[in-house]
Amino acid sequence: VYLASDAAREVTGQVFAARHHELFLMSQSRPLRSVHSEHGWTPQSIAEHGMPALRGSFMDLARSPDVFSWDPI
């Protein structure tokens, strides 16, 4: 509701997340790597070619302790 209000008129193009009593400003999505298919993509070609080509650039999901200093649970 805040972001839709006049008070947030200067807050644009930002990505936020919430966890319990915390608000987070997230980094902006930017392409890291691309893969092209001359004939388009099917679920099979994604599994066989797309994901293997991109897998080396996947984000390490175990990085949360770098940002979250405590677990609210």
Residue, then its C-alpha position, 0 to 999 in steps of 0.5 A: v500500500y505504501l508503494a502505491s501511495d503518494a509518499a512513495r512517488e520517488v521510489t521507482g524501479q526498485v525490487f523489495a522483499a520482506r521477511h518477518h519484521e525486515l524489509f530488503l532492497m534487492s539488487q537489480s536483475r541483470p543478465l549474467r549469461s545467455v544461450h541462443s537456439e536457432h530453432g527456438w526452445t522446447p522443454q527438451s532442448i532447454a533440458e539438454h542444451g539451455m540449462p547445461a550452458l547456463r548452470g555454471s553461472f547459477m547463483d549460489l543460494a547458500r549466500s544468505p548468511d552474507v546478507f542475513s545476520w540472524d535467522p528470525i525463526 
